[in-house]
Amino acid sequence: MIEDQVLTEIRKIKDDLASQYGYDVRKMLNDAVIRQRNSEHRVVNLCMKRANPALQRTVGAHRQ
């Protein structure tokens, strides 16, 4: 099997990050939420996004 350098690096970063939190997913998630709240970057919540009716296709409209 050929070793993929990108995947190897991603797995190393993931393991290093997880080890910082004792492999506790809840601690990792809590930290991510805190960093997100403190970030100056805009965060998009796709769960709350409402569909724009003007952009929705009607059934069969693309078949004409």
N, C-alpha and C positions, 0 to 999 in steps of 0.2 A: 504494500500500500504506500502510495506517495504521500509524504507529509506536506500538508498545506501550511506554509509559514504564517499566513494571515490567521487561519483558525488556531494555530498554536499560540500565537501572540494574544488573540482574543481570550482564549482559555486561561492563559497565564494571568491576564489582567483581571478576569472574572474571579479566579481563585485568590489572587492577592486582595481584591476588594472584599470578597466573602470572608477571608481570614481576619480582616480588620474588625469584623463584627462577630467573630466566633461562629461563623456559618449560621447565624441567626437571621432568618429572612425578615422577621418583624423589625429587628433593629435596623436592617438595611433599608426597609421600606420607610420607617420613621425618619431616618436620616435623609432619604430622597425627598420626602414631603417637606421637611424643614428647609433643605437646600432650594427646593422649588419655590417655597413661600418667600425666601430671602433673595431670590434671583431678580435681577432687573429685566430679564427677558420676559416677553409676553408668553403666557401659557394658554394653549387652546384646549378647551374641554369639549371633546367631540360628543360626549353623552348629552350635553345640554344644548347642542347646536340644533336648531330647528331647520327643517328643509324649506327651501325657497320654492314656493309653488310655481314661480315663473320659469324655474330651471328644470322642473320635472317633466318628463315625457309622458304623453298619454299612451295607453296600450295600443300597439299596432301603428303608431305614428311613424316609426322608423322604417316601416315596410313599404311605404308608398313610393 
